[in-house]
Structures are given as structure tokens and as C-alpha cells.
Amino acid sequence: MKKEKGGIIEIQAYNQHNEVIIIIKDNGKGISKNQISKLSALFYSTKEKGTGVGLTISFQIVESMKGKVKVESQVGKGTTFTITFPSLSVCSSEDI
């Protein structure tokens, strides 16, 4: 398997409409629609030495926190993961 170097990863995080949104975008080789549909499946991996548990656990952690994961990709252009969590309202002691 050929390893490529020199890619770019862009990370954004912001709060919008009572949601925390985290966007992780790269300019790598991309993921096919067929592969995207299998990303959260236990033991699914495209790596020679992959275990197929990393993304499964990540998806479960996000979902346990009432979050959502959206994956968009174009083969040859890169992939974007958008992770959305509900915002929590934090009140000060003066509000109680």
C-alpha cells in the first residue's frame, strides 16, 4: 500500500442554532459511496493492518452524546466529516 504525504486537514468548530458543529476536511484520496455506507460497521477496514474498530467506536461515542456524524466525499478530491452535537445551556449561580 502506497503512503502519500503532504495532505491538508482543515478543522473548524463553531456554535450555531443551539448546536456545536465540528467540521474535519481533508484533500486526500476520498472515499467511495459504498465505503461510506460501511464506515460505522464493526471490523470494516480498508487498511492492510486495520482492525475496523476505530471509526465504529468514534461513531458510538458521538451518538452516546446525542450527536450525529455526516460524511461527504469525492474520490480523488477528499472527505469531509461533519459532527454535530446539541449545545448545552450553562447557567451561572446567579440564574439559580
C-alpha positions, 0 to 999 in steps of 0.5 A: 500500500502506497503512503502519500504525504503532504495532505491538508486537514482543515478543522473548524468548530463553531456554535450555531442554532443551539448546536456545536458543529465540528467540521474535519476536511481533508484533500486526500484520496476520498472515499467511495459511496459504498465505503461510506455506507460501511464506515460505522460497521464493526471490523470494516477496514480498508487498511492492510493492518486495520482492525475496523474498530476505530471509526465504529467506536468514534461513531458510538461515542458521538451518538452516546452524546446525542450527536450525529456524524455526516460524511461527504466525499469525492474520490480523488478530491477528499472527505469531509466529516461533519459532527454535530452535537446539541449545545448545552445551556450553562447557567451561572449561580446567579440564574439559580 
